[in-house]
Amino acid sequence: MSLFSSSISLRKGVSITDDEFVQLRDFIYEKSGIFVDEKRKYLFESRFRKRLQELGLGSFGDYLKFLKFDSSRKDEMVRLFEMITTNETSFYRDVRQLEAFSSKVLSSVLDGQRKLGKKELNIWSAGCSSGEEPYTLAILLFELLGPTISQWRIRINANDISMAMIKKAREGVYNDYAMKTTPEAIQRKYFTKEADGLRIKPEVAKLVDFRLMNLNDPLALKRIPRSHIVFCRNVIIYFDEAMKKKVINSFYDNLVPGGYLMLGHSESLHKITKAFKPEFHPGTIAYRKE
């Protein structure tokens, strides 16, 4: 039985106090590195209120105690991360960026590996949500390499903090909304129709390894194999400056010399680090480790 689920009656329309907000915000930051600005205080009330009711908790203070001391707190942390993250994504998101990445960055990395006589490629998709990004990267590789892809040893490591998203990604079935920016020819070529939507084909899925991971866990970060490319789009916007530097440094350490870091089109390494050399392409900036 839960420590805090006994006879506490939930007040209808329970609100979060300023003190409770600060305590819960700091707890989330400590565990995930995600910083929630005070302007988003409403997020706590709207997203967490139903969860408090499900647990039979009378206040956000009780919920914080639950997270710290309850016997099921580890499972609740999984739910917590799902509630604080936004999983707005789709296949072929930011088409201009992907076109530039494929024709300039990815092609260059593949050519470099060929010249070294090493037909192997490691890509890390950090903050992969429900899998659309890493599967898109796999499709881009199929498009570039064609039948010769069977000669390559390719691994796409895809990680997210939400177990629900990892499960969905492993299932590999997507609705029309996830396909909103995907060319129909790509849909026909790399997906099969099912009653629930479109399923990614097995030959594409096998390139991607989905695992639960917290970017604020240094030991977990070190377990990721050295990468030629790191994709981390629309993730660091949720971090404060200290956490951004921590994560970007981890990406730098993970990348092989000459490897690339790709961020979201609205994100930048400006004021974070000068360790990478920016390469400007129409539609994107690629950050190269020298």
Phi, psi and omega in degrees: 000143180294146180296329190240022185251020185285254190252024180283128179262133183280128174287134178294137180066036181304135181248160179262130178282164179300319180293318178296321179300312181299315181295316181289321177299315180293325178295315179297318179297317180299321185275328188237342185083356179278126181254125180257115181293152181300335179295341181257025179303326179301332180301319180298314183292319183284319183275330187265340186302315180297322181294321176300320180294319179299325181273352181073034182259143187266352181200165177290334175295319176296324180295320179296320176298319178302314181296330183271326192234344185291151181296336180258023185297329179295318177294323181291330177299324177299314178296320180301312181297326178294325182283335185264353181256150177254129185243054177274108183204169178195166175290146178054038177290137184059069188301318181299320179295317181293323178296316178293319178300313183294312186282331183255299188286303184297317178299320180294318179296317179297318178298319179297321178293322177299316181296329177279353183072024181239095179274068178219148183210129175244126176238139178246119175258099184266121186080054190279354182054228185270015169102354184299320181294305181297325176294323176298318179298321177297318179296318178301322178293319176299320181293322181283319187268338181057217182299337182287354181299334179293344179273354185256151172254103187242135176223125175249110178272117184242126185228149175210159181277346183258120178294326178299320179290321178297317179298317179296319180297317179295327178295318173074027179245131188227149180269182183298326182298321180294341183259009191301334180246017183262125178304141182300325179297323177292319179300316181292326186280324190242006179226155173241143182283136174225172182299325184269357181146213180251131180255133177296139183290147184304322182294333175279314183300326185291346178282344188248133177245110182266131178215146176290133179201143177254122181293352177264010180253100185299326179292321178295320180299322182288343180278350178285128179302153178305136187247150172272333180217136172243125174255123176215081186259133175059039179242311186291350176295342180270358183255153171278178187299320181296316181290323177302313180297321180298313182290316180297321176298324177294321177296318180300314179297326182286326185290143172287158176305131183087359180285166186240143171249129178245124177252175176294159186297337180261004182255156183209157175269004178302129181073001178259309181200154174246015184288335181261150174262118180285134174244123186264125177231153178303114178102348182196164170240128176254132181257118187257134174276119182273000000 
